[in-house]
């Protein structure tokens, strides 16, 4: 079964409630109806549809959620997904960035200075050259990357990638795409 098929099945609120009730321990149509507040008829129809899709095993009024099907679909989707676009043309830099940046967010700030520098040089590109930013705007841009904006701001200034004067920041280092 494809992950998209499962997502489509669970997009229906009734089927989602039935799956949730089964995942939490309900074992019969009556128990699912009681826990979800859904009419028996709606639970039976949802269970039938989930059963035809192979997500629920039904034996009279007994229901069993086949949880292994969800994991199998997730693994298959992950294997079929195209590899992520490299974050840098340099393989060494890309390895560092791939370790710390996921889905456009910084998962952690590297402790090692050399790795932190690579991440900061990548991150500083959100600031346009020649523009002065108030601290509030710097924080807003950095918050998109990581919640610890003060640490990122301090590291960027310490590394000479941003300069601060009179409460304004501007880009003063790093590579510039032209």
MIDOSE-1310 file (N, C-alpha, C; in nm, 2 decimals, decimal comma, always signed):
residues 178
xxxx	+0,08/-0,12/+0,00/+0,00/+0,00/+0,00/+0,09/+0,12/+0,00; +0,05/+0,22/-0,07/+0,12/+0,35/-0,08/+0,09/+0,44/+0,03; +0,19/+0,52/+0,08/+0,16/+0,62/+0,18/+0,06/+0,72/+0,14; +0,05/+0,75/+0,02/-0,05/+0,85/-0,03/-0,19/+0,79/-0,02
xxxx	-0,20/+0,66/-0,04/-0,33/+0,60/-0,02/-0,38/+0,60/+0,13; -0,28/+0,57/+0,21/-0,31/+0,58/+0,36/-0,35/+0,72/+0,40; -0,27/+0,82/+0,35/-0,31/+0,96/+0,38/-0,45/+0,99/+0,33; -0,48/+0,94/+0,21/-0,61/+0,97/+0,16/-0,72/+0,91/+0,24
xxxx	-0,70/+0,78/+0,29/-0,80/+0,72/+0,38/-0,81/+0,79/+0,51; -0,70/+0,84/+0,56/-0,71/+0,91/+0,69/-0,75/+1,05/+0,68; -0,77/+1,10/+0,56/-0,82/+1,24/+0,54/-0,96/+1,25/+0,58; -1,03/+1,14/+0,58/-1,17/+1,13/+0,62/-1,18/+1,13/+0,77
xxxx	-1,24/+1,23/+0,84/-1,24/+1,24/+0,98/-1,30/+1,12/+1,05; -1,40/+1,05/+0,99/-1,46/+0,93/+1,06/-1,36/+0,82/+1,06; -1,29/+0,79/+0,94/-1,19/+0,69/+0,94/-1,07/+0,72/+1,03; -1,04/+0,84/+1,04/-0,93/+0,88/+1,12/-0,96/+0,85/+1,27
xxxx	-1,08/+0,88/+1,31/-1,13/+0,85/+1,45/-1,13/+0,70/+1,47; -1,17/+0,63/+1,38/-1,17/+0,48/+1,39/-1,03/+0,43/+1,41; -0,94/+0,47/+1,33/-0,80/+0,43/+1,34/-0,74/+0,47/+1,47; -0,77/+0,59/+1,52/-0,72/+0,64/+1,64/-0,77/+0,56/+1,76
xxxx	-0,90/+0,53/+1,76/-0,96/+0,44/+1,86/-0,90/+0,30/+1,87; -0,88/+0,25/+1,75/-0,82/+0,11/+1,74/-0,67/+0,12/+1,79; -0,60/+0,23/+1,76/-0,46/+0,24/+1,80/-0,45/+0,26/+1,95; -0,56/+0,31/+2,01/-0,56/+0,33/+2,16/-0,62/+0,22/+2,23
xxxx	-0,66/+0,11/+2,16/-0,70/-0,01/+2,23/-0,84/-0,06/+2,21; -0,92/+0,01/+2,14/-1,06/-0,04/+2,12/-1,05/-0,16/+2,03; -1,13/-0,26/+2,06/-1,12/-0,39/+1,98/-1,25/-0,43/+1,91; -1,36/-0,36/+1,94/-1,48/-0,40/+1,87/-1,55/-0,27/+1,81
xxxx	-1,64/-0,29/+1,72/-1,71/-0,18/+1,66/-1,78/-0,10/+1,77; -1,84/-0,17/+1,86/-1,91/-0,10/+1,97/-1,82/-0,02/+2,06; -1,70/-0,07/+2,09/-1,60/+0,01/+2,17/-1,55/+0,13/+2,09; -1,53/+0,11/+1,96/-1,49/+0,23/+1,88/-1,60/+0,33/+1,88
xxxx	-1,72/+0,29/+1,86/-1,84/+0,38/+1,86/-1,85/+0,46/+1,99; -1,83/+0,38/+2,10/-1,84/+0,44/+2,23/-1,73/+0,55/+2,26; -1,60/+0,51/+2,22/-1,49/+0,60/+2,24/-1,49/+0,72/+2,15; -1,54/+0,71/+2,03/-1,54/+0,82/+1,93/-1,66/+0,90/+1,93
xxxx	-1,77/+0,84/+1,98/-1,90/+0,91/+1,98/-1,97/+0,90/+1,84; -1,91/+0,82/+1,76/-1,97/+0,80/+1,62/-2,08/+0,69/+1,63; -2,18/+0,71/+1,54/-2,28/+0,61/+1,53/-2,22/+0,47/+1,48; -2,28/+0,36/+1,53/-2,24/+0,23/+1,49/-2,23/+0,21/+1,34
xxxx	-2,33/+0,26/+1,27/-2,33/+0,25/+1,13/-2,21/+0,31/+1,06; -2,17/+0,43/+1,11/-2,05/+0,50/+1,05/-1,92/+0,43/+1,08; -1,91/+0,37/+1,20/-1,80/+0,30/+1,24/-1,79/+0,17/+1,15; -1,90/+0,10/+1,13/-1,90/-0,02/+1,05/-1,86/+0,01/+0,91
xxxx	-1,91/+0,12/+0,85/-1,87/+0,16/+0,72/-1,72/+0,20/+0,71; -1,67/+0,27/+0,80/-1,53/+0,31/+0,80/-1,44/+0,19/+0,82; -1,48/+0,09/+0,91/-1,41/-0,03/+0,93/-1,40/-0,11/+0,80; -1,52/-0,12/+0,73/-1,52/-0,19/+0,61/-1,43/-0,13/+0,51
xxxx	-1,43/+0,00/+0,49/-1,34/+0,06/+0,40/-1,19/+0,04/+0,43; -1,16/+0,06/+0,56/-1,02/+0,04/+0,61/-0,98/-0,11/+0,59; -1,08/-0,20/+0,61/-1,05/-0,34/+0,59/-1,02/-0,37/+0,44; -1,10/-0,32/+0,35/-1,07/-0,34/+0,21/-0,94/-0,29/+0,17
xxxx	-0,89/-0,18/+0,23/-0,76/-0,12/+0,20/-0,65/-0,20/+0,27; -0,68/-0,29/+0,36/-0,58/-0,37/+0,42/-0,52/-0,31/+0,55; -0,58/-0,21/+0,60/-0,53/-0,15/+0,73/-0,60/-0,21/+0,85; -0,71/-0,27/+0,84/-0,79/-0,33/+0,95/-0,83/-0,47/+0,92
xxxx	-0,81/-0,56/+1,01/-0,86/-0,69/+1,00/-0,99/-0,70/+1,08; -1,09/-0,76/+1,01/-1,22/-0,76/+1,07/-1,27/-0,91/+1,08; -1,31/-0,94/+1,20/-1,36/-1,08/+1,23/-1,49/-1,06/+1,30; -1,60/-1,05/+1,23/-1,73/-1,02/+1,28/-1,73/-0,88/+1,34
xxxx	-1,75/-0,87/+1,47/-1,74/-0,73/+1,54/-1,60/-0,70/+1,59; -1,51/-0,80/+1,59/-1,37/-0,77/+1,63/-1,29/-0,70/+1,53; -1,22/-0,60/+1,57/-1,13/-0,53/+1,48/-0,99/-0,53/+1,52; -0,90/-0,53/+1,43/-0,75/-0,52/+1,46/-0,69/-0,43/+1,36
xxxx	-0,62/-0,33/+1,42/-0,55/-0,24/+1,33/-0,41/-0,30/+1,29; -0,39/-0,31/+1,17/-0,26/-0,37/+1,12/-0,15/-0,26/+1,11; -0,10/-0,23/+1,22/+0,00/-0,12/+1,23/+0,12/-0,14/+1,15; +0,16/-0,26/+1,12/+0,28/-0,28/+1,04/+0,27/-0,23/+0,90
xxxx	+0,14/-0,22/+0,85/+0,12/-0,16/+0,72/+0,16/-0,02/+0,71; +0,14/+0,06/+0,82/+0,17/+0,20/+0,82/+0,33/+0,21/+0,81; +0,40/+0,14/+0,89/+0,54/+0,14/+0,88/+0,60/+0,10/+0,75; +0,54/+0,00/+0,69/+0,59/-0,05/+0,56/+0,56/+0,06/+0,45
xxxx	+0,45/+0,12/+0,46/+0,42/+0,23/+0,36/+0,52/+0,35/+0,38; +0,55/+0,38/+0,50/+0,64/+0,49/+0,53/+0,78/+0,46/+0,48; +0,82/+0,33/+0,50/+0,96/+0,29/+0,45/+0,96/+0,29/+0,30; +0,86/+0,24/+0,24/+0,86/+0,24/+0,09/+0,86/+0,38/+0,04
xxxx	+0,78/+0,47/+0,10/+0,78/+0,61/+0,05/+0,92/+0,68/+0,07; +0,99/+0,65/+0,18/+1,12/+0,70/+0,20/+1,22/+0,65/+0,10; +1,21/+0,52/+0,07/+1,30/+0,46/-0,03/+1,28/+0,52/-0,17; +1,15/+0,55/-0,20/+1,12/+0,60/-0,33/+1,14/+0,75/-0,35
xxxx	+1,16/+0,82/-0,24/+1,18/+0,97/-0,24/+1,31/+1,00/-0,31; +1,31/+1,10/-0,39/+1,44/+1,14/-0,45/+1,53/+1,19/-0,35; +1,66/+1,18/-0,37/+1,76/+1,23/-0,27/+1,75/+1,38/-0,26; +1,77/+1,44/-0,14/+1,76/+1,58/-0,13/+1,86/+1,65/-0,21
xxxx	+1,83/+1,77/-0,25/+1,92/+1,86/-0,33/+2,04/+1,89/-0,24; +2,16/+1,89/-0,29/+2,27/+1,93/-0,21/+2,26/+2,08/-0,17; +2,30/+2,10/-0,04/+2,30/+2,24/+0,01/+2,42/+2,32/-0,03; +2,53/+2,25/-0,08/+2,65/+2,31/-0,13/+2,71/+2,23/-0,24
xxxx	+2,78/+2,30/-0,33/+2,85/+2,23/-0,44/+2,97/+2,16/-0,38; +3,03/+2,20/-0,27/+3,14/+2,14/-0,21/+3,09/+2,02/-0,13; +3,14/+1,90/-0,16/+3,09/+1,78/-0,09/+3,12/+1,78/+0,06; +3,23/+1,84/+0,11/+3,26/+1,84/+0,25/+3,16/+1,94/+0,32
xxxx	+3,13/+2,05/+0,26/+3,04/+2,15/+0,31/+2,90/+2,09/+0,31; +2,86/+2,02/+0,21/+2,73/+1,96/+0,20/+2,71/+1,85/+0,31; +2,82/+1,78/+0,34/+2,81/+1,68/+0,44/+2,78/+1,75/+0,58; +2,84/+1,86/+0,61/+2,82/+1,93/+0,73/+2,68/+1,99/+0,73
xxxx	+2,64/+2,05/+0,62/+2,51/+2,11/+0,62/+2,40/+2,01/+0,63; +2,42/+1,90/+0,56/+2,32/+1,79/+0,57/+2,30/+1,73/+0,71; +2,41/+1,74/+0,79/+2,40/+1,69/+0,93/+2,32/+1,79/+1,02; +2,33/+1,92/+0,98/+2,27/+2,01/+1,08/+2,14/+2,09/+1,02
xxxx	+2,12/+2,08/+0,89/+2,00/+2,15/+0,83/+1,91/+2,04/+0,78; +1,78/+2,05/+0,82/+1,68/+1,96/+0,77/+1,55/+2,04/+0,74; +1,50/+2,02/+0,63/+1,38/+2,09/+0,59/+1,39/+2,24/+0,61; +1,50/+2,30/+0,58/+1,52/+2,44/+0,59/+1,53/+2,49/+0,73
xxxx	+1,56/+2,40/+0,82/+1,57/+2,44/+0,97/+1,70/+2,39/+1,02; +1,76/+2,46/+1,11/+1,88/+2,42/+1,18/+1,84/+2,33/+1,29; +1,88/+2,20/+1,29/+1,83/+2,11/+1,40/+1,91/+2,13/+1,52; +2,04/+2,18/+1,51/+2,12/+2,21/+1,62/+2,23/+2,30/+1,57
xxxx	+2,29/+2,38/+1,67/+2,40/+2,46/+1,63/+2,53/+2,38/+1,66; +2,61/+2,37/+1,56/+2,73/+2,29/+1,58/+2,82/+2,34/+1,69; +2,87/+2,25/+1,77/+2,97/+2,29/+1,88/+3,11/+2,32/+1,82; +3,14/+2,24/+1,73/+3,28/+2,25/+1,67/+3,28/+2,38/+1,58
xxxx	+3,38/+2,46/+1,60/+3,39/+2,59/+1,54/+3,39/+2,58/+1,39; +3,47/+2,49/+1,33/+3,48/+2,48/+1,19/+3,35/+2,44/+1,12; +3,27/+2,35/+1,19/+3,14/+2,31/+1,13/+3,04/+2,43/+1,15; +3,05/+2,49/+1,27/+2,96/+2,61/+1,29/+2,98/+2,72/+1,19
xxxx	+3,11/+2,74/+1,15/+3,14/+2,84/+1,05/+3,07/+2,81/+0,92; +3,08/+2,68/+0,88/+3,01/+2,64/+0,75/+2,86/+2,67/+0,76; +2,80/+2,63/+0,87/+2,66/+2,65/+0,89/+2,62/+2,80/+0,89; +2,70/+2,88/+0,96/+2,68/+3,02/+0,96/+2,69/+3,09/+0,83
xxxx	+2,79/+3,05/+0,75/+2,81/+3,10/+0,61/+2,69/+3,07/+0,52; +2,63/+2,95/+0,55/+2,51/+2,92/+0,47/+2,39/+3,00/+0,52; +2,38/+3,02/+0,65/+2,27/+3,09/+0,71/+2,27/+3,24/+0,68; +2,39/+3,30/+0,67/+2,40/+3,45/+0,65/+2,35/+3,49/+0,52
xxxx	+2,33/+3,40/+0,43/+2,28/+3,43/+0,29/+2,13/+3,49/+0,30; +2,06/+3,47/+0,41/+1,93/+3,53/+0,42/+1,93/+3,68/+0,43; +2,05/+3,74/+0,46/+2,07/+3,88/+0,48/+2,12/+3,94/+0,35; +2,06/+4,04/+0,29/+2,10/+4,10/+0,17/+2,22/+4,20/+0,20
xxxx	+2,31/+4,20/+0,11/+2,43/+4,29/+0,12/+2,38/+4,43/+0,10; +2,43/+4,52/+0,18/+2,40/+4,66/+0,17/+2,27/+4,71/+0,24; +2,20/+4,61/+0,31/+2,08/+4,65/+0,39/+2,11/+4,64/+0,53; +2,06/+4,74/+0,61/+2,08/+4,75/+0,75/+1,95/+4,70/+0,81
xxxx	+1,96/+4,61/+0,91/+1,85/+4,54/+0,97/+1,84/+4,58/+1,12; +1,72/+4,62/+1,17/+1,71/+4,63/+1,31/+1,71/+4,49/+1,38; +1,75/+4,49/+1,51/+1,76/+4,36/+1,58/+1,63/+4,28/+1,57; +1,52/+4,34/+1,57/+1,39/+4,27/+1,56/+1,38/+4,19/+1,43
xxxx	+1,42/+4,26/+1,32/+1,42/+4,19/+1,19/+1,52/+4,08/+1,18; +1,64/+4,10/+1,24/+1,74/+4,00/+1,24/+1,69/+3,87/+1,31; +1,62/+3,90/+1,43/+1,57/+3,79/+1,51/+1,46/+3,71/+1,43; +1,38/+3,79/+1,35/+1,27/+3,72/+1,27/+1,33/+3,64/+1,17
xxxx	+1,43/+3,68/+1,10/+1,50/+3,60/+0,99/+1,57/+3,48/+1,05; +1,63/+3,50/+1,17/+1,70/+3,38/+1,23/+1,60/+3,28/+1,29; +1,49/+3,33/+1,34/+1,39/+3,24/+1,40/+1,34/+3,14/+1,30; +1,34/+3,17/+1,18/+1,30/+3,07/+1,07/+1,39/+2,95/+1,08
xxxx	+1,52/+2,97/+1,11/+1,62/+2,87/+1,11/+1,63/+2,79/+1,24; +1,62/+2,87/+1,36/+1,64/+2,81/+1,49/+1,58/+2,90/+1,60; +1,53/+2,84/+1,70/+1,47/+2,93/+1,81/+1,57/+3,01/+1,89; +1,70/+2,97/+1,90/+1,79/+3,04/+1,97/+1,86/+3,16/+1,89
xxxx	+1,78/+3,26/+1,87/+1,82/+3,37/+1,78/+1,94/+3,45/+1,84; +1,94/+3,46/+1,97/+2,05/+3,53/+2,04/+2,18/+3,47/+2,01; +2,19/+3,33/+2,02/+2,31/+3,26/+2,00/+2,35/+3,27/+1,85; +2,26/+3,26/+1,76/+2,30/+3,27/+1,62/+2,34/+3,41/+1,59
xxxx	+2,28/+3,51/+1,64/+2,32/+3,65/+1,62/+2,46/+3,67/+1,67; +2,49/+3,63/+1,79/+2,62/+3,64/+1,85/+2,73/+3,57/+1,77; +2,70/+3,45/+1,73/+2,80/+3,37/+1,64/+2,82/+3,44/+1,51; +2,72/+3,49/+1,45/+2,73/+3,56/+1,32/+2,82/+3,69/+1,34
xxxx	+2,80/+3,76/+1,45/+2,88/+3,88/+1,47/+3,02/+3,84/+1,51; +3,04/+3,74/+1,59/+3,17/+3,69/+1,63/+3,26/+3,64/+1,52; +3,19/+3,58/+1,42/+3,26/+3,53/+1,30/+3,28/+3,63/+1,19; +3,23/+3,75/+1,22/+3,25/+3,86/+1,12/+3,16/+3,85/+1,00
xxxx	+3,05/+3,78/+1,01/+2,96/+3,76/+0,90/+2,85/+3,87/+0,91; +2,82/+3,92/+1,03/+2,73/+4,03/+1,05/+2,81/+4,13/+1,14; +2,78/+4,26/+1,11/+2,84/+4,37/+1,20/+2,72/+4,44/+1,27; +2,75/+4,48/+1,39/+2,64/+4,55/+1,47/+2,69/+4,68/+1,52
xxxx	+2,61/+4,78/+1,50/+2,64/+4,92/+1,55/+2,51/+4,99/+1,57; +2,50/+5,05/+1,68/+2,38/+5,13/+1,72/+2,25/+5,06/+1,70; +2,25/+4,93/+1,73/+2,12/+4,85/+1,72/+2,09/+4,81/+1,58; +2,17/+4,83/+1,49/+2,15/+4,79/+1,35/+2,26/+4,68/+1,31
xxxx	+2,22/+4,59/+1,23/+2,30/+4,48/+1,18/+2,31/+4,49/+1,03; +2,43/+4,45/+0,97/+2,44/+4,44/+0,83/+2,54/+4,33/+0,80; +2,52/+4,27/+0,68/+2,61/+4,16/+0,64/+2,74/+4,22/+0,60; +2,85/+4,15/+0,66/+2,98/+4,20/+0,64/+3,08/+4,09/+0,60
xxxx	+3,03/+3,97/+0,58/+3,12/+3,86/+0,54/+3,04/+3,75/+0,48; +3,12/+3,65/+0,44/+3,06/+3,53/+0,37/+3,06/+3,55/+0,22; +3,03/+3,44/+0,16/+3,02/+3,44/+0,01/+2,89/+3,51/-0,03; +2,90/+3,58/-0,14/+2,79/+3,65/-0,20/+2,76/+3,60/-0,34
xx	+2,64/+3,55/-0,36/+2,60/+3,50/-0,49/+2,58/+3,62/-0,58; +2,64/+3,62/-0,70/+2,62/+3,73/-0,80/+2,56/+3,67/-0,92
